[in-house]
Amino acid sequence: MLAYLRPAVVLLALMVALTGIAYPLAITGVAQVALRGPANGSLIERNGTIVGSELIGQQFASERYFQPRPSATSAPDPKDSTKTVDVPYNAANSSGSNLGPTSKKLADRVKEDVDRVKAGGAALVPADAATASASGLDPHISPDTANLQVARVAKARGVPEAQLRALIVRETEGRLLGFLGEQRVNVLKLNIALEAPRS
């Protein structure tokens, strides 16, 4: 029996060392050298302080900033742990709402978002202005959704709308490889650009 057990234990130890220790350390080392930013979470710094990640959306409450798309993330209710409460952009609980097309709660939320966007003067509402992403953490909005917010942000900041539209064009990211996905605007980067000194 020992003749069968010894090779099995040696092989197990070897595989743990290779796949559980050596391989992860090697990949981590390569990532830190070749892709340091993405490997560390694509963090965005401003004046020496980390203000967020370009991969995870966050809520902006002030009228002076562009707003992200809706988020469906939640967290346990502090009053009743068997229930959840809506907590937008909760990175600890990336998820969609799992509400189906017949859900009254979903229909009410989408209608509320559509009404809010239309109250701002929009005739057509882009899908990302009223729907959450599958992860609930999408940091991007479409250029159309960004442009719908220009009048509000310009009024709150006292700047010309044309200046904000030019900023959106500058901050718009193209399609991946020129044909995959859609054009998009990272809301955090756009709001940081708003605060940049004007030359």
N, C-alpha and C positions, 0 to 999 in steps of 0.2 A: 504494500500500500504506500509506503514511504517513497518508493520509486515513482509512483504516479503523482504524489502530492508535491514533492520537491519541484519538478518542472512547472507545475501549475502555479505555485507560489512565486517562483522566480519570474515566470512570464507575467504574472499579475503585477509584481513590483516593477518590472521593466516597462510595462505599458502605462502604469501610473506615472512613472518618472518621465516617460516620453510625452504622453498625451496630456497629462495633468500638470506637469511642471515645465519641461523643456519647451514644448510647442507654444503654450500660452506666453511664456517669457520671451521667446523669439519673436512672435507676432507682435507683442506689446513693444518690444525694442524697435522693430522695423517701423511700426506705426508712429512711434515717438520721433523717429528720425525723418521718415518720408512724409508723414501727414500729421504733424504735431497739433495743428489747430483742430481738425476734425476728431482726432483721437482723444482730445481733451474736452470735447463737447461743443466745439465751435463757439466758444464764449466771446462775447463782445464787451470790450472795455471802453470806458469813457472817463477821462481824467484819472486814470489809475484805479478805477473802481469797476468791477464786473457788474454790468447792468442787465445781462440776460444772455441767452443763446440764440443764434440765428436759426436754430432748428426747432425752438419751442416758442409758441405764441404767448403773449401776456396781455392782460387787460389794461386799457388806458381809460381813466375815468373823465379826465378833463376834456372840455370842448376844444381845447387848444391843440389836441393831438388827433391823428388818424386812428380810427377804431379798427380792431381786427374783426374777422368773421365770427359768428356765434360759436360758442364752445359748449359741448354737451357733457363735460366731465363733472364728476360728483365726488362727494366724500361722505363718510359716516356722519349721521346727524348727532351732534354733541349731546342732544337731549334724549335720543333714543337710538342706540347703536344698531337696532334691527332695521332702521330706515336710512335713506341717503338724502342729502340736500345738494342742490346745484352749487358747484364751486367752479366757475369758469377758469380754464387753463390750469387745472390741478395736475401738475406734471407727475405727481405720485400715483395718479389713477387715470392713465391714458385710456380712453374708451369712447365709443359712440354712445348714444343714448339707448340703443336697442329698442327704440319705440317704432312700431310698425306704421304703415300708411293709414291704418284706421284709428290710430291713437289720437284721442281728443287733445291730450296734453301737447303732443307734437304739432298738431294742426293749429292749436291756439298760439303756441310759441312762434311758429312760422308766420302766421297771420300778423302777430304783434310786430315782428321784425319787418315784414313787408309794409305794414302801415307806417312804421317809424321811418323807413327809407322813403316812402312816397310823400310823407309829410315834409321831407326835406326838399321836395321838388322833383323827384325822379318819376318819369313816366314808365320806364322799364326798370325792373329790379334784377340785377345779376344774381345768379343762383347762390354765389358765395356770400352775398349780403344777407341772406335769410336762412342758410343751411349750415350746419356744423360739418366739419370734416370727420372722417371715420375715427381718427385718433382723438379728436377734440382739442388738439394742440397745434394745428396748422398755423405757422407764423406768417403765411402769405395771404394776400387778397389779390384779386384781379385788378388791372389798371382801371377798368370801368368802375369797380367799387371804390377805389381810391379817389377817382375823379368825382364821384357822387358826394364825397365829403369835403371837397375843396371849398365850397361856399361857406360852410360852417366853420372850418379851420381858419379861413381867411378873415372872416368877421371877428372871431375870437382873438386873433393875433394882430388884426389891423394891418394886414399885408395884401398886396394885389393878388387876385386869383391866378393871373397869368404866371406869377412867380412860383406858386404852388404847383401849377400844372407842369411847368418846366422841371421842377424838382421830381415830380412823379415820373416823368419821362426819363430823367437821369437815373433814378433808382429802380427802374423796371428791369427785371432779369429776363433774358430771352429763353426760348425753348432749349431744352437739353439737346446737345448735338445739332441744334438748328431745326429739329422736327419733332422731338418728343415732348409731350406735355403742352402747357399753355404759358404765355407770358404771365409774370407774377411780380408782386411788389412785397418785399419783406417789411412788415409794419414797424418793427422795432428799428430797423435801419432807416426807414423813411422818417420816423419821429426823431431819431438822433440827428439826421440831416437838417431837420427843421431848426434844431438848436445850434447848428454850426454858425460861427460868425460869418456874416455876409461881407464879401469883398467888393 
